[in-house]
Amino acid sequence: MAKSKNRLSVIPLGGCGEIGKNMYAYMYGNDIIVVDAGVKFPEEDMLGIDAVIPDITFLTDNREKVRGIFLTHGHEDHIGGLPYVLKSLNVPVYGTRLTLGLVENKLREHGLLDSAKLNRIDGNSKIKAGVFDVSFFYLTHSIPDTGGFAIRTPEGLVIHTGDFKIDQTPVDGRPAELNKLAAYGDEGVMMLVADSTNAERPGFTPSERTVGKAIDEILSTAPGRVILATFASNIHRVQQVIYAAEKFGRKVSIVGRSMVNNITIATQLGYLQVQPNTLVDIDDIGKMEPTKLVILSTGSQGEPMSALTRMARSAHRKVEILPGDTVILASNPIPGNEKYVFRTVDQLFRVGANVIYRGVHVSGHGSQEELKLMLSLTKPKYFLPVHGEFRMQRIHSELAEATGVKPEDVFILDNGDVVEVDNGVARLGAKIPSGTVMIDGLGVGDVGNIVLRDRKLLSQDGILVVVVTLSKTSGVIMSGPDIISRGFVYVRESEALLDEANKLVETTLTKMVSDNINEWSSLKTAVRDALGRFLFEQTRRRPMILPIIMEA
């Protein structure tokens, strides 16, 4: 990348060409600011991985230039990676009151809260971060205190939206600050960086209040308990469930660690309005009339260890699904999660629940007319569609062109691509190293593609461990070979196969020693190759073969 001090670089580190894991860097000379630090949940082939965050090597290599991290809102795909980033890069963090409340809980769990530099912002905030002047403006989404940033740079004004829709009747009564967006448009927006998640959907996204009407109808007629699963961070939906429960004389109990944490924080900060005595402890639900109870749960995406999935399997310690219960999945499956969601739905039907899994959800992202409204208000010279998959960004770029942005002034990027603006002219620059870092337990980045490949192989064909002891002086076999099978074949039913494998290992080692080949690496390779060919011929399987050779 060129080192000119008179050039603005816009760099997506996460969030382009995918859903989740959002992170963007803006660099000018010796100053860098970062917008969002998200986490992505692992895909099906990431065996054993807990979470995925963006590779921040570019930031750590330029740590002395990073002036701060600015958070658009409190969803996991925008704040979930922050604890891992701050361990390597302890810079100031800026966010709204609820966003920082959710962040504090995460940092406390990681032992970082005391050292973190958290700064609360609101719609009146103006932050000086090196050469950047950053202002916050409110937008509407599925969580309160959502917004975007107006970033004034020496090359002009950049508007970064974060996730948004234009809800004219928001649950919390705080509408999007369209007046500010119009004023920025009149001032002159050099670049708009905007959410593309719903670019495929025509029209407008319905208001969250329409979900409230559906919840009211269900709670007013349900013959027994109502168990509603939604995203733990969808505070607006939680609020509507609480309003409906209070209207129809029901108490509310909460299950799921993330749901309990988020509701506790939102209530303490005043973002959830709950009447005294509405909430009841989960341990007390057995004493209540079924018609007087609503249970709020995690698990709307069919996550294997979530509260709702364990209820469906009759494996939850405190809640058992009873015939006559009404279970509501108040969300749509995230792409890739359909199998898990419908597996949970089937299990709920099996245990006798009345399951409602369609029609109690609206998106938190703007559809085509809202995206065009954002473009029309801000009137950008350059446009970067971000968030969502490539096809969504492509369609969003077509919407931009329909509102007057020139095709050559639209940049559809991959993570690590760089748009450079020099003297008012934007062009693609040199790509920087980028990628993903996988979190497995306490390990950050210590599991890569090779480890995942081994895990996949183990999950498919199992493992054979071959243990043999050779004489240190003569090299002859003193004990073994002993073959241990795990996940390959059942030993008691495959004695003949393993006996043949044993003889093959013995023959291979004896020949190697007679040829004066005694390097352990060569011996292990020979055993692995010979045994691998034999087992594939006999079984058409390729187990992982792990030779262990000892000397005595």
GIURQUI-V506817 format. One record per backbone hydrogen bond with DSSP energy under -1.0 kcal/mol. NH is the residue of the N-H (numbers start at 1). CO is the residue of the C=O. Records with the same first field share a line. If there is no record, write none. Layout:
NH = CO ; CO
This chain:
8 = 421
9 = 27
10 = 419
11 = 25
13 = 23
14 = 23
18 = 388
21 = 39
22 = 77
23 = 14
24 = 35
25 = 11
26 = 33
27 = 9
28 = 31
31 = 28
32 = 65
33 = 26
34 = 68
35 = 24
36 = 70
37 = 78
38 = 22
39 = 76
40 = 52
46 = 43
47 = 45
49 = 46
50 = 439
51 = 439
52 = 40
53 = 437
55 = 435
60 = 56
61 = 57
63 = 60
65 = 62
67 = 32
69 = 92
70 = 34
71 = 94
78 = 75
79 = 75
80 = 76
81 = 37
82 = 79
85 = 81
86 = 82
87 = 83
88 = 85
89 = 85
91 = 89
93 = 117
94 = 69
95 = 119
100 = 96
101 = 97
102 = 98
103 = 99
104 = 100
105 = 101
106 = 102
107 = 103
108 = 104
109 = 105
110 = 106
111 = 108
112 = 107
116 = 112
119 = 93
121 = 95
125 = 122
127 = 134
129 = 132
132 = 129
133 = 152
134 = 127
135 = 150
137 = 148
139 = 146
147 = 72
148 = 137
149 = 160
150 = 135
151 = 158
152 = 133
153 = 156
156 = 153
158 = 151
159 = 191
160 = 149
161 = 193
165 = 140
173 = 170
177 = 138
178 = 176
181 = 177
182 = 178
183 = 179
184 = 180
185 = 181
186 = 182
187 = 183
188 = 184
190 = 157
191 = 157
192 = 382
193 = 159
194 = 384
196 = 386
199 = 196
201 = 198
210 = 207
211 = 208
212 = 208
213 = 209
214 = 210
215 = 211
216 = 212
217 = 213
218 = 214
219 = 215
220 = 216
222 = 218
226 = 293
227 = 326
228 = 295
229 = 328
230 = 297
234 = 231
235 = 233
236 = 142
238 = 234
239 = 235
240 = 236
241 = 237
242 = 238
243 = 239
244 = 240
245 = 241
246 = 242
247 = 243
248 = 244
250 = 245
251 = 292
252 = 278
253 = 294
255 = 296
260 = 256
261 = 257
262 = 258
263 = 259
264 = 260
265 = 261
266 = 262
267 = 263
268 = 264
269 = 265
270 = 267
271 = 266
272 = 266
278 = 275
280 = 252
284 = 281
285 = 282
287 = 284
288 = 285
292 = 289
293 = 290
294 = 251
295 = 226
296 = 253
297 = 228
302 = 299
306 = 303
308 = 298
310 = 306
311 = 307
312 = 308
313 = 309
314 = 311
315 = 310
324 = 352
325 = 322
326 = 225
327 = 354
328 = 227
329 = 356
330 = 229
331 = 329
337 = 334
341 = 337
342 = 338
343 = 339
344 = 340
345 = 341
346 = 342
347 = 343
348 = 344
349 = 345
350 = 346
351 = 347
352 = 349
353 = 348
354 = 325
356 = 327
366 = 164
368 = 201
369 = 203
371 = 367
372 = 368
373 = 369
374 = 370
375 = 371
376 = 372
377 = 373
378 = 374
379 = 375
381 = 189
382 = 190
383 = 409
384 = 192
386 = 194
387 = 15
393 = 389
394 = 390
395 = 391
396 = 392
397 = 393
398 = 394
399 = 395
400 = 396
401 = 397
402 = 398
403 = 399
404 = 401
405 = 400
409 = 406
410 = 407
411 = 383
416 = 12
417 = 414
419 = 10
420 = 427
421 = 8
422 = 425
425 = 422
427 = 420
429 = 418
432 = 416
437 = 53
439 = 51
440 = 443
443 = 440
445 = 438
452 = 448
453 = 449
454 = 450
455 = 451
456 = 452
457 = 453
458 = 454
459 = 455
460 = 456
461 = 457
462 = 458
463 = 486
464 = 544
465 = 484
466 = 546
467 = 482
468 = 548
469 = 479
470 = 550
471 = 476
475 = 471
478 = 469
479 = 469
482 = 467
484 = 465
486 = 463
493 = 490
494 = 491
498 = 494
499 = 495
500 = 496
501 = 497
502 = 498
503 = 499
504 = 500
505 = 501
506 = 502
507 = 503
508 = 504
509 = 505
510 = 506
511 = 507
512 = 508
513 = 509
514 = 510
515 = 511
516 = 513
517 = 512
523 = 519
524 = 520
525 = 521
526 = 522
527 = 523
528 = 524
529 = 525
530 = 526
531 = 527
532 = 528
533 = 529
534 = 530
535 = 531
536 = 532
537 = 533
538 = 534
539 = 535
540 = 536
544 = 462
546 = 464
548 = 466
550 = 468
552 = 470
